[in-house]
Amino acid sequence: MSPTLYQAIVIRKALEFYIKTGMRVNRAYTPSAMMRTASNITGRQFKARDYKGAIDALTEAISQAV
């Protein structure tokens, strides 16, 4: 498994957790940092709180990589 694929999976799960509970997985995983990482992985730009769009784009990127 490539490091980018692993990172995409972890960020997707962390965003899902954040949407569900409102809590961050850890201190480094702020919403803006997760969105920035999602943008870097997918090559797309997301609006400020478009967490669902980022999750969908990460899911698509993961399915293409596998």
N, C-alpha and C positions, 0 to 999 in steps of 0.2 A: 504494500500500500504506500502510495506516495505521500509525502508530508502535506502537500496541498490538499489532497483528498481527505486525509485525516482532519486537517484544520477545517475544511468545509463541513464535515459531519459534526464536529464539536461546536462550531459556531451556530449551525442550524439548530442543534439541540439546546444550546444556551439561549438562543432567541425564543424558541418555543417555551422554555422554562420562564423566561422573563415576561412573555405575554401572559402566561397562565397565572403566575404568582406575583409579578411585580418586583421580584427579588433578583439580584444579580447572582451569578454562579460564584464569582469571586471578585475581589476589588479591581482587578485588571479588566474584567469584562463589563465595562460600562456600555450603555446602549450605543453611544457614538462610536466607541472603539469597535464594537461588534459590527455596526453598519459599515464602518470604514474597511474592515477586514472582508466583509461580504462584497463590497465594491471591488476590492483588489482581486478577489478570487474570481468573481463573475465577469468583471470588466464593465459592469453596469453602474449607473448612478441612481441612487435612491433618494426619495424625499426624506425629510428629517425623521418621521416616525412611521415609515412604511416597512414595519417589521415583517408583515405578512408577505409583501412583495419580495423582500430579501430572502425569506424562507423559501418561497417558490423558486426564485432564481438559483439558490443554493441546491435545492432538490434537483433541479434540472441539470446543474453542473455535475452533481454527484452521479446522476443516472447516466450521463454521457461519459464519465470517466470510468465507470464500471463496465 
